[in-house]
Amino acid sequence: MMTDSADRQRFPRSERVLYSAAFAGGPMEVLEFILPLYSGAILGASPAEIGALVAVCAVAALVTRPLCGILVDRANKIAVAAAGALLHAGSLIGFAWVGGLAPAFAMAALSGIGGSFFWVGVRSWVGAESDPDGRGFGRLLSFEGTGALIAYVLCFVALEDLGYPAVFALGAASGVVAAVLLGFTVRAAAGKSLPGDRSGEDRPGTKGLLPFLVVCGVTAALEAGMSLLLILHLQTEHQYGPYEIASVLAPGFIAFIVVPNFAHHVLARLGKRTAVVLALLASALVTGALATEPEPWVLGLVWILAAAALGIALPAEQSAVADRAGGRIGQRISYYETAQLAGVAAGTAGVGALYQSAGIAITAAAAAVGLALTAAVVPRAWRALTTEAASPARGADAPVLDREHSRRRRRDWYWHSGVFVAGHGVLWLLGASSLAAELGAPLDGPEWLTTAGRIWVIVYLVDAAGALFFTLFPRTAKNSENSETAPDNSG
């Protein structure tokens, strides 16, 4: 992300914004998970009241998103985000110390409003400050995922030992830390002209944005529905509890954290539009594999690949929305966020109903077809969004490909393959090879060793996918990446 001379400190402005996203975003994610549990176990709410409570939070977020976009374009983006972090922290304090169902509805609405202020402010700032390659949005997504993962771990630990008030109090403290980080950022930037501020640029209208927002909303619906489908299937068909479900899905969440940090390499090589299309097609392919009703370890692998594809598509979508927005970047980001929220709500409701009536095979097939159709309409929606053709530059300024890195990855994978085969041969002799068990061999070894072998299979497959990816799409050489002339990667 872009910085000026004042930022060359131990903790520059861009880092403070990213860390604030981790500190505030984690509690926001956790609240979505524990709010239904809290309202049923502590407040004694009925299922209908629980649904209404969650709906109030979502409706408050949806209604205030466009208003936040207008406010962000007229005020300091970071100050708006800091206010949102404080509002959400206040809602968590209310959940911790105020009993009763009526106050809970007020706190739920306050939580939705705080989330709107925070995310529209932060994403608008990143869009205004970030380079066109989407690197800023990729880093932001990675920090979001890291914060959510840490928050979930702390939630499970604190909930079991200390109860709901402690979880809410920890989340509120984390939100205050985010607000303090953003407050220092506002103070450091006071009286200065932000280098990435696009308010003075010419800006296009937002009419061409609608088709692309539909694509973003449908993508969010299908991706959210897929994660819900995995949880429902593990819970109902395999009788997995929360910790077992978390163990299956955790590698995918880790992929979602790691991949966005490197997404800009893919965007630079392929262009944003092509990257989004390929990511959606890959997600459709792995989602279709769920129609075979596979074993849980295969479900985990599918989720890893789908999360990795999402980690490439989201930064490209967000960067495309922010590109050429000019002084309307807050409004554009608010429209994008609204489309995402609406998609998540529709996707989870639709997948839940379809799974209950038709099972995983039909639901997975429908989601795969939906993702493929969405990928097919991306080029047309992209043309409407950008209003002008923009293809990657070629010739003297084209990126230099690092073929040597690809060869090293392949050589490493050859060694890993040899170790993998030998190791699973040993596991087979010990009666603990899950691969041999699939072929009819007895599985009578230590259970922990079998679990370790299954994890090793997933790691090996991810390693193989990485080696194949860098063989097909070599990364750019460092001297090309650091050059001042960058190609237009809008795709």
BELZISUL-V958260 format. One line per field, one symbol per residue. phi: phi as a letter, one per 20 degrees, with the letter a starting at -180 (. if undefined). psi: psi as a letter, one per 30 degrees, with the letter a starting at -180 (. if undefined). burial: I if it has 24 or more other C-alpha atoms within 12 Angstrom, else O. A space follows every 10 residues. Layout:
# BELZISUL-V958260
phi->???
psi->???
burial->???
This chain:
# BELZISUL-V958260
phi->.fcdffefcf cfgfffffff fffefgffff ffeegffffe fdemffgfff ffffffffff fffegfffff fffdcfgfff ffffffffff ffffffddeo ffffffffff ffffffgfff ffffffffef ffemffffff fffgffffff ffffffffff ednfgfffff ffffffgfff gfffffffef mdeffefdfe ffcefdfffg gfffgfffgf ffffffffff fffffeedlf egffffffeg gfffffffgg fdfffffffd nfffffffff ffffffffff felffgffgf fgfgffffff feffffffff ffglemfdff ffffffffff ffffffffff fgffffecnf ffffffffff ffffgfeggf fffffembfb dgfcnfeffe eeffffffff ffffffffff fffffffffe mcefffffeo ffccegffff ffffffffff ffffffffff ffcgfeffff feffedffdf n
psi->lklafffiaf ileeeeeeee eeeeeeeeee eeefeeeeee eefgkleeee eeeeeeeeee eeefeeeeee eeffakeeee eeeeeeeeee eeeeeefjll eeeeeeeeee eeeeeeeeee eeeeeeeefl lfggeeeeee eeeeeeeeee eeeeeeeeee efleeeeeee eeeeeeeeee eeeeeeeefk gljkfgkgff lkkllgeffe eeeeeeeeee eeeeeeeeee eeeeeeefhk aeeeeeeefe eeeeefeeef fgefeeeeef keeeeeeeee eeeeeeefff fgilleeeee eeeeeeeeee feeeeeeeee efkgfbfgee eeeeeeeeee eeeeeeeeee eeeeeeffle eeeeeeeeee eeeeeefeee eeeeeffkkj lkklbegkkk kieeeeeeee eeeeeeeeee eeefeeeeef ggjeeeefgg lkigakeeee eeeeeeeeee eeeeeeeeef eeiklklefe eglfjkljgf .
burial->IIIOOOOOOO OIIIIIIIII IIIIIIIIII IIOIIIIIIO OOIOIOOOOI OIIIIIIIII IIIIIIIIII IIIOOIIIII IIIIIIIIII IIIIIIOOOO IOOIIIIIII IIIIIIIIII IIIIIIIIII IIIIIIIIII IIIIIIIIII IIOIIOOOOO OOOIIIIIII IIIIIIIIII IIIIIIOIIO OOOIOIIIIO OOOOOIOOII IIIIIIIIII IIIIIIIIII IIIIOOOOOO OOOOIIIIII IIIIIIIIII IIIIIIIIII IIIIIIIIII IIIIIIIIII IOIIOIIIII IIIIIIIIII IIIIIIIIII IIIIIIIIII IIIIIIIIII IIIIIIIIOI IIOIIOOOII IIIIIIIIII IIOIIOIIII IIOIIIOOOO OIOOOOOOII IIOOOIOOII OOIOOOOOOI OOIIOOIIOO IIIIIIOOOO OOIOOOOOOI IOIIIIIIII IIIIOIIOOI OOIIIIOOOO IOOOOIIIII I
